[in-house]
Amino acid sequence: KIGGSTTNEKNSFSNCGIGVLASEYSHALLQNNTISKTAGIGSYSGSNYQGRFGIKLVNSGNVIYTCNQNAISNIHYGIWYAQNEAANIICDFNSNSIGTNDSRETCNAGIYLIGRGNYDAKTVDIAVEGNNLYDVWNGIQVLNFKNSSSIHIRNNPSIVLRKADFAHYGILVTDCRNVMISDNTDIHS
């Protein structure tokens, strides 16, 4: 448990390479945390990755992750989740606020979720709902959950993309099955 179910159980992380890393946990609650990087501090390899990941989740077994109501600012990847082996997956990424508040900063992806990329996954239920993403290059990216039971990307009230002269996406889903994208009411750059 990192943070908690009430705002009295919150954490604040600033200027970290990775705000929160949960690796190989079967159950994780990451909620009501504030993760930020001071504008102007580098977020590249030569600067020890300050501000590289807000929340980074990595797992190869069965997981139940609840990653809700976090505030993440000036971080290169807001929430980044990688599932490395076939397993039962139940994840909620709901009601987070992720973005940048300074033109010197970049958020490559607000929420980035990547699966193993094969067909032998068991149960995969992922919800990405109610998130506000602002001044990001890519809003929500979901890749390689080829045997998912359900992936819901819905009711995200705002995905505001930074203007750029290259391809960037409000919502990008690649090589996934059983995806429902609906009621994301304000996606624009």
C-alpha positions in Angstrom: 0.0 0.0 0.0 1.5 3.3 -1.1 -0.8 6.1 -0.2 -4.2 5.0 0.8 -7.9 5.0 0.5 -8.3 8.5 2.1 -6.4 11.7 1.6 -5.1 11.4 5.1 -2.9 8.5 3.8 -1.1 10.3 1.1 2.5 10.6 0.1 4.4 13.4 -1.7 7.4 12.6 -3.8 9.5 15.3 -5.6 12.5 15.3 -7.9 12.8 11.5 -7.9 13.9 9.4 -10.8 11.0 7.1 -10.1 8.3 8.4 -7.7 6.9 4.9 -6.9 8.3 1.6 -8.2 6.2 -1.6 -7.5 8.0 -4.6 -9.0 6.7 -8.2 -8.7 3.9 -7.4 -6.3 0.7 -9.4 -6.7 -1.5 -6.7 -5.0 -0.8 -3.0 -4.9 -2.8 0.0 -3.9 -1.2 3.3 -5.1 -3.6 6.0 -4.3 -3.7 9.7 -3.3 -0.1 10.3 -4.0 1.5 13.5 -5.3 4.5 13.0 -7.5 6.3 16.0 -9.1 9.5 17.3 -10.6 10.6 20.9 -10.3 10.5 22.5 -13.7 13.8 22.9 -15.4 15.5 19.9 -13.7 16.6 17.4 -16.4 14.8 14.2 -17.1 17.3 12.4 -19.4 19.9 9.8 -18.7 22.7 12.2 -18.0 20.8 13.7 -15.1 20.1 10.4 -13.3 16.6 10.2 -14.7 15.1 12.8 -12.5 11.4 12.9 -13.3 11.5 9.8 -15.6 8.6 7.8 -14.1 5.8 8.9 -11.8 4.5 5.4 -11.0 6.3 2.4 -12.5 4.7 -1.0 -12.2 6.4 -4.1 -13.5 5.2 -7.7 -13.0 5.4 -11.2 -14.4 2.7 -12.9 -12.2 -0.9 -12.5 -11.3 -1.8 -8.9 -10.4 -4.4 -6.7 -8.8 -3.4 -3.1 -9.1 -5.4 -0.1 -8.0 -3.7 3.1 -9.1 -6.2 5.9 -8.5 -6.5 9.6 -7.5 -2.8 10.4 -7.9 -1.5 13.8 -9.0 1.6 13.6 -11.2 3.3 16.6 -12.8 6.4 17.3 -14.9 7.2 13.6 -15.2 8.2 11.9 -18.5 5.9 8.9 -18.0 3.0 9.5 -15.6 2.0 5.9 -15.0 3.9 3.1 -16.7 2.9 -0.5 -16.4 4.6 -3.5 -18.0 3.3 -7.1 -17.7 6.1 -9.4 -18.7 4.5 -12.9 -18.5 1.1 -14.4 -19.1 -1.0 -14.0 -16.0 -4.4 -12.9 -14.5 -4.5 -9.1 -14.6 -7.0 -6.8 -12.9 -5.9 -3.2 -13.0 -7.7 0.1 -12.3 -6.1 3.4 -13.4 -8.8 5.9 -12.5 -9.2 9.5 -11.5 -5.6 10.5 -11.9 -4.3 14.0 -12.8 -1.2 13.8 -15.0 0.6 16.5 -17.0 3.1 19.3 -17.2 2.8 22.9 -16.0 5.9 24.3 -17.6 6.8 24.6 -21.3 10.3 23.2 -20.5 8.9 19.9 -19.4 7.6 17.0 -21.4 5.3 14.2 -20.6 5.8 11.5 -23.3 2.7 9.5 -22.1 0.3 10.2 -19.3 -0.7 6.5 -19.0 1.4 3.8 -20.7 0.4 0.2 -20.4 2.1 -2.7 -22.2 1.4 -6.4 -22.2 3.4 -9.4 -23.0 2.1 -9.5 -26.6 1.1 -13.1 -26.9 -2.2 -15.0 -26.7 -1.6 -17.1 -23.6 -2.7 -14.5 -21.0 -5.5 -15.6 -18.7 -7.9 -13.0 -17.5 -7.1 -9.4 -18.3 -9.4 -6.7 -17.0 -8.1 -3.1 -17.2 -10.0 0.1 -16.6 -8.7 3.5 -17.5 -11.4 5.9 -16.4 -11.9 9.5 -15.1 -8.4 10.7 -15.7 -7.4 14.3 -16.5 -4.3 14.5 -18.7 -3.0 17.9 -19.6 -0.1 19.2 -21.8 1.1 15.7 -22.7 2.5 14.4 -26.0 0.5 11.2 -25.7 -2.5 10.7 -23.5 -3.3 7.0 -23.0 -1.3 4.2 -24.8 -2.3 0.6 -24.4 -0.2 -2.0 -26.3 0.0 -5.8 -26.7 -2.8 -7.2 -24.5 -3.8 -9.7 -27.2 -6.0 -11.9 -25.1 -7.7 -9.4 -22.9 -11.1 -10.0 -21.4 -11.9 -6.3 -21.3 -10.0 -3.0 -21.5 -12.2 0.0 -20.8 -10.9 3.5 -21.7 -13.9 5.7 -20.8 -15.2 8.7 -19.1 -11.8 10.5 -19.2 -13.0 14.1 -19.0 -9.9 15.8 -20.5 -6.9 14.7 -22.6 -5.1 17.8 -23.7 -2.1 17.2 -26.0 0.8 19.5 -26.4 1.1 20.9 -29.8 3.9 19.2 -31.7 5.1 18.7 -35.3 5.1 14.9 -35.0 2.5 12.2 -34.6 1.0 12.1 -31.1 -2.2 10.5 -29.8 -5.0 11.2 -27.4 -5.7 7.5 -27.1 -3.6 4.8 -28.9 -4.4 1.1 -28.6 -2.3 -1.4 -30.6 -2.5 -5.2 -30.7 -5.2 -5.6 -28.1 -8.6 -7.4 -28.0 -11.9 -6.6 -26.4 -11.3 -2.8 -26.0 -14.1 -0.4 -25.4 -13.3 3.3 -25.8 -16.2 5.6 -25.0 -17.3 8.9 -23.5 -13.9 10.6 -23.5 -15.4 14.0 -23.9 -12.6 16.4 -24.5 -9.5 15.3 -26.4 -7.7 18.1 -28.2 -4.3 19.8 -28.7 
